[in-house]
Amino acid sequence: MLSYRHAFHAGNHADVLKHAILVQLLDYLSQKDKAYWYIDTHAGAGVYALQEGFAAKSAESASGIVKLWKRNDLPPVLAEYVEEVSAINPDGELRYYPGSPYLAWRSMRAQDRMRLFELHSTEIDVLRHNFRDAGRRAMLFAGDGLEGIKPLLPPASRRALVLIDPSYEDKRDYARTLSCLEDALKRFATGTYAVWYPQVSRPESQRFADQLKRLQEKNWLHVSLTVSSPPADGFGLFGSGMFILNPPYTLPKAMKDTMPWLVEALGQDKAAQFKVEFRLD
C-alpha cells in the first residue's frame, strides 16, 4: 500500500529475524565464485535513521536490534548480523539501520548484480539517492515487484536470491505472493526464494505458512519468531516468519541453534516461542 513506510518498523524484532537469515543466505551464495543476482520485490529506502523521523517516532527498534546491540554473547548467526549493522555505525552508536538492499550490497562482489523494486513514490526516490553511486551493478525500478520480477527470471547466471516481503497491509498480498512464487518456480525452479510474513490476528496470516509448504514438496525451511501474545484488540504485530524455498543445507541447523537464544532475548511474555520446520532432499 502506498501509505506504508518501512521506517516506522526499522530494526524491530521482525527485521532481526528477516535480516539475520538474509545475511546467512547471502554468505552462502558468495561461497562460489559464480555470479548471482539479488532481487528485492519491496526494497524500501535501503537505509533508515533510527534517531529521527518515522523510526524515532515509533521506536520499534527497541523491540529488536537495540536489545542485541551491546550483547557480547551473541550466537554466530546473530553476531554476523549485528556485525553488518555495525558497519553502518562505525562509532559504536546505533544511529542507522540497514535495510535488505544495503545488506545485500555489502555482500555483493564485482560479478554480482542487484535488482530492486519499490512502488512507493517517496521511498523509491530515497532508494535512488542511497544507491546513486552503484552504477550498473544495481538497477532500480519504480513499480510492483511481484509483477516486475517475472521478466528477470531466470537470470543469466542461473543463480539468484529473491526476497519477497510486502507489507501485507492489503490482505490480497498473501494471495499475490503465492501466485508470484508459483510463477517464479516455473520460470526458475532452482532459485532461492525468501518470503517474509507477519504474525497478526488475520486468518490470511495464520494459514500462510501451510500454503507456502504446498508450493513444493521438498527443499523448504520455515522459521518463525513469536515475541508476545496476540494483542487483545486484534491489531498489531506479535511475531513474524521467514519461509525459504531451496535454502542452503546448513541453514536449518544454524537456525535451530540460534532461535532459543533469540526467543530469550526478544520475548516479551510467556507466549514467546519459535518454530523451525524444514524438509530437504
N, C-alpha and C positions, 0 to 999 in steps of 0.2 A: 504494500500500500504506500502511496506517496506521502502519507503523514509519518511514516516510520523513519526514525533516525537511530541508528545503532549506538550513537554516542551516549544515549540515555543508559545503555546497558553495558558499556565498555568495561571489561575486566571483571565482570560478575562471575558467579560460580559456573554458569553455563559456558562462558568464554574460557574459563580454566579447563574444563573438560574438552571442549572443542579444540582449543589451540594446543593443549598438551598432546593430544592424539595427532593433530596435524603435523606438529614438529617431528613426531616419530615416522609418519608416512613420508614426509619429505626426506628425512635422513635415509630411509630405506631406498628410495628411488635414486638417491645420489651415490649409492654404493657401486653402481655400474657406470661405466664411462659413457654409455649410450645416452643420447639426449632424451629428455622428457618434456612434456608440456604440463603446466599448471593452469587449470581452467576454473574460474570462480564465478558462479552464477549471480551472486549477490555480494559484490565486493565492498560496498560501503565506502567510507572515506579513506580507508587504508591505515590511518594513524589517528589517535584520539588524545586530546589533552584532558587529563583527569582532574586538574585543579581549577578548571574554568568551564564555562558554557554548560552544555547539556549534561556532561558526565559529572560535573561538580554538583549540579542541581539534584540529580538522582542519587549520587553517591553509591551506586550499586557495586562499585569495585570493592567496597568494604566487605561484601559477601564472598569475594573471590581472591583476586591477586593480592590484595592488602594483607590477607591472612597468611599468605605464603612468603611474602616479600623478605622478611628478616629471619626466616627459619633457616637453621643450619643442619636440619635433619631430614631434608627432602629425599624421597626415593629417587632413583635415577631418572625416571620419566619426567617427574616434576622439576628436578634440578635442571635438566636440559631446557625445559620450557621457561623456567624463571631466568635462566642464562640469556635466552633470546629477548625476554622483556628487559633485562638489564642492559642489553646492547643499545637500547634507545634511551637509557637513563644512566649515562656513564658516571655521573657524580654520585650515584647511590640513592638519590631521592626519586621516589616514584611519581614522576610528573606526566609521563606519556605511556600510552598503551598501544602496542602494535596490533593492528587487525590482521586478518588472514593474508591479505596481499603482501603486507610488509614482511611477515614471517616467511612467506614463500620466496620473496625477493632476496632475503638474506641467505636462503638455502641454494638459490639458483646458481648454476655455473654458466660459463660463456656460451655453451652449446644449448642451454635450456631456453624455453620460451614460456611466456605468460600471456593469458587472455582473460581479461577482466570485464565483467558486465555489471552495470549499475543503472537502475531505472530512475532513481530519484534525481531530479534536475539539479538540486543543490549539491548532493553528495558526489555526483559524477564530476562536477567542477572541482571540488576539493580533491578528489582522487586524481584527476588530471594534474593538478598542481603538485601533489605529493610525488607523482611519477613523471614529472616534467623532464627529468634527465635520464629516463630509462632507455630511450632510443627504440630501436626496432625489436628489441627483445621482449618488450611488453606492448600489447595492443589493448586499448580500452574502448569499450562500446557502451553508448548510452542506450540501453534497451533491456528487454526482458531476457534474462539469461536462460530461463527454462526453454525458451524457443531458440535463443541465439546460439546455443551450443551445437545444435543439430548439424549445421554445415561444417563444423570443426572436427567432427568425428568420422572416421578415425584420424588422428593426427599423423603427419608424415613419419614421425619417429616410431609410431606404434607403441609408445609408452606415454601414459598420462595419469595425472591425479585430477579428478573433478570434484570440487567442493560445492555442495548444494545446500544452502542454508537460508531459505526465505524466512521472513518474519512470522509467517503463519497467522498474522492478524486477520487476514482473509482466509476463512476456513477452506476455500477452494484450493489453497496452496497445497494441501495434503494430497488431493487427487491429482493435481497438476504435477507434483513432484513424482508420484508413482508413474504417471504417464510418460514423463520425461525420461525416467530411468528405464522403463520398458523399451522405449525407442532407442536410447543410448546403448543398451546392451545388444540390441540387434545390429547397430552400426559398429560397435567396438566392444566386443564381449570380454576382452581381456583387460580393459581399463580398470583402474582403481577408482571407485566412487565412494565418497564420504558424505553422508547425509546427516545433518544436524536436525533435531526436532525438540520442541519444548514439552515439558510436562506441565500441562494445565488441565483445568477441570472442564474439558471439552471432549466429547466422545471421539471426535476425529483424531485427537492426540492419543487417547488411551488405546486405540486399536491400531495405530500407525505401525508400530514395530512388527506386529504379526503380519501386517500387509506387506511390509518390506521383506520379511523372511520368505514370502511366497514368490518373490521375483526370480530367485534361482535356488535350487535345492542345496547346493554346497557353496563353499567359499564365501562365507559371510561372517561378520563379527558384530555383535550388538553390545554396547557398553552404555549403561545409564547411571546417573547420579541423582538421587533424591535427597534434598537437603532439609526438607521440612514436611509437615502435614499439609495437605491442600488448604488454602485459605478458606475460612468459614463463609465468606461472601461469594466464593466461587470464582474470584478473579485473581490473577497474578501467577507468577512462575514459581513452582516449588521444586523444580528439577529439570533435567534435560537428558537427551540421549544422543549417541552417535552410532550410526549404522554404516558399516563399511562393507562394500562388495569387493571381492578379490583383495582382501587385506594381506599384508606381509605375514608369513607364517610365525614370525617371532612376536607379533603384537598381542595375541590373546594372553600369553603368559605374562608379558610385561604389564598388561592392564590388571590381571588378577593379582599381581604383586603390588600394584600401585593403589588400587581402589579402596582397600580397607583403611589405609593411611589418609586418603583424601576425604573419606566419609568422616573420619575422626576430626580432621582439620576444618572442614566446611559445614559439617552437620549443625543444624540449628535446634533440633528437638529429637525426641525418641523415634520419630518416623524416618530419620535419616538412614539411607541404605544405598547399596549399589547392586548392579547386576552385570555380569559378564557372561554372555552366551555366544557360542560360535559353532560353526560346522565347516570343517576344512576337508579337502581331499586327503 
